[in-house]
Amino acid sequence: MPPHVHTAVSTRTGGVSEGGYASLNIGAHVGDSAAAVAENRRRLVRQFDLPGEPRWLNQVHETSVVELNAQLAAGVELPTADAAFTREIRRVCCVMTADCLPVFFADQAGSVVGLAHAGWRGLAAGVLERTIQAMDVAPSTLMAAFGPAISAAAFEVGDEVRAAFMAANSHAAGAFSPNTRGRWQADLYALARLTLASAGVTRVYGGGVCTYGESERFFSHRRFAPCGRMAAMIWLSE
């Protein structure tokens, strides 16, 4: 990423929440104490030396994308979206995850950054393509990076999930492996790489981390629900 593009991903440690939310849960929608979440969010800003509080989204596993600007930042109601981008410095784009894949974007000039929440539903529906389109730069100038997500070894899905991806791209078959239960192990990282390549984004980094397998570091909804959420963040500096 260009020098003035900054990315960060929180882990589950360093906060005040308890039980399945222990300890740095930043999700206000998962049943945790509101006071604990507020304190965790304050700690998040300090821990990563953020230029301001992230603009939280109401994530619904779909494909809406919002542009972060002064007007949106001033709003009280959470925007319903699963991706955000900005061209303004000190605007912190953020998505919350606990197995879903966060995908960071920046153009090579460092003039625009974006971040998408890519669970299987959003990924199959086109959230990455919609984010790329909204950023309005040539896909060939974009770089993408993956944050932590559930690995193929831990992500079992049914025929309907495989069919949703195959309907869009027959090459998606390579991202699914049959298991002994008559279902499929799905590779979110591979599916995202395939999507990005089809969209013209060839510089892609990261992957290989498993939120389910590293339960001491990360929240995993598949391993333990209800659970907390982590924050993936990207922003521009001067």
N, C-alpha and C positions, 0 to 999 in steps of 0.2 A: 504494500500500500504506500502511496506518497507520504512524505514526512509529516504533513499537516493533517493527515487522516488518522484518527485514533479509534481503536476498537477495544472492547473489554467484555469479558463474560464472568459473571459472579459464580461462586460455588455455593454449597449449602452451609458453609461454616462462617462464623464471625458475627452471628446475630443473636437475637434474644428469644426467638420462638421456641416452642417446646413440642414434644411428641413427634408426629409425622412431619411437622413443619420445622423441626429443628435443623439449623437454627437461623439461617439468613433467608427466610422466605420473604420474597418481595411481592407476592401475589395477594391482592386484597379480595379476591373472589373465590377463595378456596376453603373458607371456613375458619381461618386463623383469627386470632385477636386483632382487632383494628389497631390497638395501641402498639402491639408488637410489630405489625407490618409498617406502621409509621416510623417507628424507631429503626427498623431494618433499612428502610428507604433512606433515612438520614445517614445511616452508616455507609450505605452504598455510595452516596455522593462523596463522602469523605474518603472512603477507601480507594476510590478510583480518581479522586481529584477532578470530579466532573465539573464542567463550567456552569451547570445548573441541574435541576431535577429533570430526569428523563420525561418525555411526553408519553404517558402511559396510554395504551390502546385497549379497547374492548375487543378482544380477539375471538373470532367465531369460526375459524377454520375455513375461510372463504378466500376471496381474491381482491378485496378492496384495498386500495393504496391511497395514503394521504400524504400531502406535502406539508412538512413542518415549516411554519413561518410565524411571524409575530401574531397574526390574527388567530391562528389555531392554538398557539401557545397560551393565549390569554383566555381561551375558552374554559368553562368549568366542566362541561359534559365531556366524557371520554369519547373520542371518535371511534366508531366501529370500523375496524380495519385489521388486516393481518400483515400489512407492510407499510413502511414509511420511508420518505426520502427528504433531503433538504439540500439547498444550496447556500444556506446561511451558516455562518460560523457560530459556534457555541450552542447550536440546537442539537440536543441529544436524542437521536432515534433509538427506540428500544422495543424489543419484543420479549415476552416471557415464555419460557419453555420448561418442560420436564419430560423429555424424550423426543419431542418434535425437533426439527432441524432449523436452526437459525442460519440464514445465508446473508453475508455481508457483501455490499457492492461499493465500488468506488471507480470513478473514471481515472485514467492515467494522469490527467492534469490536476486531479484533486479538486475539481470544481463542484462535484455533486457526490453525495453518498446516500446509500439506501440500505435497508435491512428488511428481510422477509421472514415470516414465521411459516415454515413449511412442514406441516404435518402431512400425512398421506393424502387427506382430502384436498387441502389447499394445493399441494404439489400436483395432484392429478388434474385439478380444475384450472391450473394456470397461474398461480400466484407469482411464480418467478418471472414468467413472461410479462405479466401485467406490471410488475415492478420495473423491469427493464424498459418497457414502453413508457412508463410514467417518468422515468429519469430523463428521457428525451435526449440521449446521446447515442452515438453509434455503438452497437454492442461490441464491436471489435476493440473499442477503447476501454471497455470495462474489465475490471478484475473482480473476482468473486472468491470468497473464503467461507469455509464451513465452521460453525461452532459445534459444540458437543451435542450428540443425538444418540438415540438407541441404535445399536448395531444390528446387522442382519441375523446374527446368531440368536438374538433375543426378541426379534420382532416377527412374531407369527401372525399371518393374516389369512383370510379366506379367499375363495375364488373371485368374489366380487371386487376385491381390491386389485388383484392382478388384472382382471378384465377391464377395470377403469383405466389403467395405464396402457394396456395393450390396445385399447380402442383409439388412443391418441398416437401411439408409436409402437410399432411391432417390435422394435429393437429392445423394448422394455423387458422382454422375456428373459434377458440375461441377468436382470436384477432380482429374479425370483428363483429360489431353489425349493424343490419339493421336500417335505419332511415325512416322517414315518406316521404322522397322524392324518395324512391326506390333505394337509394344508400347505402353506408356503412360508418360507422365510424371506422377508422383503428387505432389500438393501436401499434405505433412503438416500444414502450418500451416492450410490451408483445411479439411482433414478434422478437425483438432482444434477449430477454431472451430465447425464444424457440430455436432460431438459436444457441445460445451459449451452451445451454444444449445439443443439438444434437451433437455439436462439442466436447463435453467433458469438457466445462468450467462450473464449478458449483458454484464458488464463484463470485457472481454478486451483485453489489451495486448501489444505486442511483435510479433515476427515479421519476416520479410524478410531475416534474416541467413542466409548459406549457408556451412556448415562446409566443404563440398567446394570452393567457389570461393575461400574465404579460407584457403588451406592454410598460410600463414605464421602465422596467428593460432590456428587450430583444428586439432585432430586430425580426420581423416576416414577412416573404415574403407573407404568406397567408393573413395577416391582411393589409399590406400596401406595395405595390411594385410600383416602385423600392425602395429598402431600403438598409441599411447597413448590414454589416456582423460582427459577433463576432468571437473571436479566442478561440479555445480550444487547450491547450498545455500540453505536458508532456516531462520531461527530467530527466536525471540522474545526481546526484552530487557525489562527492567522499565520 
